[in-house]
């Protein structure tokens, strides 16, 4: 099976806007379609709390006619048109979907951050991990989230093998960003966040990119939009991951980063696994 994960930074805009950035996003849709994945996980959809409009649905059918989809948006008590996740899956697949609350600090559970699909032999779950924020204002809450999320994955793992994908908002090791020395106090590379990710892996999960590719350098999944030369100079971070239960790591055949061209921010990642 083939899985793709992407923090799209506004599916809403991609489906409704005529901006240059929206066109670039739709170009990436074509790249994804050529990969022909079984499952596509999208984070930071930024859809309205009222749900999908008629136009949203029409455009999704236009771009992804072979897929059904489930999604979760921010709900009352959280910022409107914020965060959100959507998982698309081939229409021939039979799945059960869930949108769990993990007892995270308020209002994180209301922000639409997790979608889980149950297959016969495994769970596929995607996550949009909360950012620690400017001046690390949300770091203490982020640390609680990391613990609660690790507990959630461990609970799933006791029932079936787990594939966990998404934007984890952390560069785990110095090799995972271009300028580690300058960023030890930056959101996404604090000691606390890195320790949280280490603790998650220690619960029985594998970073598939490192498992397949070893210590290859200069491979990133995010480049800052506000710095126009960040992607040109490959001044990036690897903060998007496919994790799998340790017991199925040898089934992983590919874990890679997809080229999104000139479009900055996140780029999609892909994983292939044999079941």
Secondary structure as UniProt FT lines:
FT   STRAND          2..7
FT   HELIX           11..16
FT   HELIX           20..35
FT   STRAND          39..43
FT   TURN            49..50
FT   HELIX           54..63
FT   TURN            65..66
FT   STRAND          67..72
FT   TURN            76..77
FT   TURN            80..81
FT   STRAND          85..90
FT   TURN            91..92
FT   STRAND          96..98
FT   TURN            106..107
FT   HELIX           108..110
FT   STRAND          114..118
FT   STRAND          122..128
FT   HELIX           134..136
FT   TURN            137..138
FT   HELIX           139..159
FT   STRAND          161..167
FT   HELIX           174..176
FT   TURN            178..179
FT   HELIX           180..182
FT   TURN            184..185
FT   TURN            187..188
FT   HELIX           191..201
FT   TURN            202..204
FT   STRAND          205..207
FT   HELIX           208..213
FT   TURN            214..215
FT   STRAND          222..223
FT   TURN            225..226
FT   TURN            228..234
FT   STRAND          240..245
FT   HELIX           246..251
FT   STRAND          252..257
FT   TURN            261..262
FT   STRAND          265..266
FT   STRAND          269..273
//
